[in-house]
Amino acid sequence: MPHMIRKQIYLTRELDQHIHVLSRKHNKPEAEVIRDLLETGIKKQHPMSTGEALLGLAALGETLGMSGPTDLSERHDDYLYGDNQ
């Protein structure tokens, strides 16, 4: 588990009830439900950048043992549009 930092927040009674219900429904501690909800909300507000997406895709390819052509930087037009330009 990553290092946790303690925060104190104030919730409306309605939010507290929603968190309690989700906690019981998913059999998770309320703190975990709150973290999950915060993470989901932050991801919606700050979607992954194009660069982050490309780095993630490259990491996935590396994990799966995939590789591309070794001359891609020299022949990218050929790969994009075909040999007959």
Stockholm file with secondary structure:
# STOCKHOLM 1.0

chainA/1-85         MPHMIRKQIYLTRELDQHIHVLSRKHNKPEAEVIRDLLETGIKKQHPMSTGEALLGLAALGETLGMSGPTDLSERHDDYLYGDNQ
#=GR chainA/1-85 SS CCCCCCCCCCCCHHHHHHHHHHHHHHTCCHHHHHHHHHHHHHHHHSCCCHHHHHHHHHHHHHHTTCCCCTTHHHHHHHHHHCSCC
#=GC SS_cons        CCCCCCCCCCCCHHHHHHHHHHHHHHTCCHHHHHHHHHHHHHHHHSCCCHHHHHHHHHHHHHHTTCCCCTTHHHHHHHHHHCSCC
//
